[in-house]
């Protein structure tokens, strides 16, 4: 596979060049994520990579989204960043009962980028490698009809699919109420098979035990069966990257 990977990576680089762009600043682990997302097809991976570059240049021209750009979304303190799971994945928790559909869609999109970038960055050991993944927890406990935001969910998952390929290790959905099942069915329609396979809806004790075991009691908040406290994402201060 190593030889085949190298061939595919070289073909992808050429494909990106043909499309008028460059892979110069990016290492193999980053490019490989795009190849895996496109079934090791160098042309499709190259096209996806160039689309990602254009998207970042347009939505994230400074290379990051500052907290000052997403103040309204951060104010509800609905996103938590808990540290690394047993497998070394940063754990991000979304409390859906604190979320309401955004009036400002551009700010919401920037907010999604902010929280995904910060979550991934929290796993860096000094410097980004390019293959880091995250573990998401979507907690639907206590949601009402006012919290339902199919558009927001679709945006989040589509960003992961299109612009954060192979960044999602797994997503656990907890406490799904019966009235949300039809909403989830609609959201699922917009998700790729590879994404759906990483989503686990926890519905029984066995699944809950596996969930606690995979995340780890040390970083999982007490209300989910762990021993940690919830930490809002804006309260997490990341060290500056080396180099």
N, C-alpha and C positions, 0 to 999 in steps of 0.2 A: 504493500500500500504506500510505503514511503516514496518509492520511485514514481508511482502514479500521481501521488499528491504533488510532488515537485513539478511534474509535467503540467498538471492542471493549473498550478500556481503561475507558472511561466506563461501559459496560454491566456490565463485571466489578465495578467499584466499587459500582454500585447493587446488583448481585447479592450482594456481600459484606455490604452494609448490611441487605438483606432477611433475611440469615441471622443478623443480630444482632451483626455484628462491624464492624471498620473497617480501611481501607487507609491511614489518615492518615499513619502513620510510614514508609510505604514508597513509593519512587519508581517511575517507569514501568519501568525495566529489571527490577526484581524482579517486578512484576506480569506483565510480558511473558513471563517464563520460565514462569509457570503457564499463561498463554494458549497458548504454543507447545506445552507438554506436553499440552494438551487440545484440540489442533487448532483453536485460536482460537475455541473455544466459550466465551463469557463466563460462562454459568451453571455449566458443568462446572469451569471455571477458578476461579470464585468458591468453589465447594464445596471444591475441592482446597486452595485458599488458607486457608479457615477450618479445615479439618481439620489443615493444617500448623500453624496458630497454636495450636490446642488441644493438638496433640502436643508442640510446643515448650514450652508452658506447663506441661505435665505432666511431661515427661522432663528438660527443661532450664530449671527455674524461675528460675535466676540469670542466664540468657542465655548461659552457657557451662559446660562441664564441666571442672573443675579436675583437674590431674594427680593430686591426692590422692584423687580418686574412682575412679581407674582404675589404681591402683598395680600390681596383679597382672598386668594385660594389658600395661602398659608394660615390666614387668620383663624380658620375653623379648627386648626390642629387635628386634622383627620388622618395624617400620614405619620407613621412611626418607623424608626430605623433602629433595629435591635442588636446589631452585631452579627457575628458569623455563625452559621449553622454548623452542625457536626461535619458536613462535607465542605465547609469553608465558603459557603455562599452567604452574602449579606441578606438579612431578612427584613423585608419591608411589609408593614401591616397597613391596610386601608380600612378605616372604620366608616362603612357606608352610611351609618346613621347620622354622621356629622357632615355628609356631603349633600349639596343641593345643585341641581343643574345650573351650569354657569350662564350668566348673562353675557359675559365677555368671552367668546369662543377663542379668540387669539390668546388671551391671557391663560385660558385653560390649557391650550396646546403647549404654551411655554412652560406651564406648571408641570405637565406630564414629562417634558424634557428635563426640567430641573430635578424632579424627584428620581427619574430613572438614572440620570447622569450622576447624581449625588450617591444614590444607592450603589451603583457599580463602582464608583470611585472609593467607596468605603471598604472595598475588598482589596485595594491595591497594597502590595507589600513594598512601598517605596516608589514603585514605578509601574505604570500600566503595561501589561503584557499584550492584551487584546482579546483574550479568550475568557475573561471573567464573566461569570453568570450571577443571576440573582434569584432569590426565592421569595415569591409573593404570597401574602395571605390577605384574602378579601373577606372581611367579617361583615356579614349581613344582619347580625343581631340587632333587634329593635328598629329595623327600617320601617318606614311607612311609605305610602304612595308618593309623598312629597320628595323622598330621597331617590326615587327611581330615575335613572339617567342612562337609558340605553345608548344614547349618542355618545356620552362620555366614556362608557365602558368600551364601546366599539373603537373610539379614538385611541384609548389606551392600548388595547390589544393590537390594533392595526399599526400603531407606532412601533410596538415591539416586533411585529412581523416584518414590517417594511424597512425600518430604520435602526433596529437593534437586533439583527438576526443572531440567533443562537445565544442570546443573552439571558433568556428565561430558562432556568433549570426546572422549576416547577411552580405551579400556583395552586394553593389550597383555597377552596371556598367553604366558609364555615357558616352554619346557622341559616341555610337558605330556606326562607318561608315559602309556603305553597303558592302564594300569589305571585312569587317571583319566577316560578318555573317557566311560564310562557315568555317572560322577558328574556330569560337566559336562552331559551330556544331561539329567539329572534337574534340575539347577539351572536350565538354560535354559528348562525348562517354566514356571518361575515368572517369567520375565523378559518385559517388553514388547518388541514388535518394534523400537521405537525404541532401546531399550537394547542389544539384541542387535546392531543395526547399527553400534554404536560399539565393539564388542568385536572385536579382531583376535587370532586365535591364530597366533602366529609359528611356521611349520613348515619354512621353507626359507631359503636364503641371500638370495634377492631380498627376501623379507619382512623378514628381519633387517636388511638394508641400509636399507630404507625406514624401519624402526623407529629405527635409529641416527640417520638423517638427520632424522627428524621431531623426535626428542627433542633432539638436539644433543650432540656429543662433549664439550663443555665441562662439562656438568652430569651426563652419564651416567657412572656408575661404571665403572672399568676392566674389571671382570668382564663387563660387557655391551658392551664395545667402545668405551667412552668414555675420558675422561681424569681424571674426578673420583674422589673417595673417597666411600664410603657415609657418610651423615650421619643418625644416628638421630633420629626426630622430636622426642624430648625434649631433644636437644642443640641444637635450633633455637630461638633467642630472637627473637621478633618485636617490632618497635618498636610502641609504643602508637599507636592510631589518632588522627588529628587530630579535633578537634571532639568 
